[in-house]
Amino acid sequence: MKANLGSLDKAIRIILAIVFAILYFTKTVDGAVGMVLLVAGGVLLLTSVISFCPLYAILGFNTGNKK
């Protein structure tokens, strides 16, 4: 797994994960939509922590360093 996320991309993913969690836990969004947001936030957080996005790898994107 070669890192393919840049620092700005990781920051945006972390912020979105936090926003999704806040929306779910404050019950602003609940039910199936809330669970989907919570899972999506978890995926965003995980991909930002490991600096690798499988979808980016499939599509050939790389927002990280171009070494």
Secondary structure, DSSP 8 states (H G I E B T S, - for coil): ------HHHHHHHHHHHHHHHHHHHTTSS-HHHHHHHHHHHHHHHHHHHHT--HHHHHHT---S---
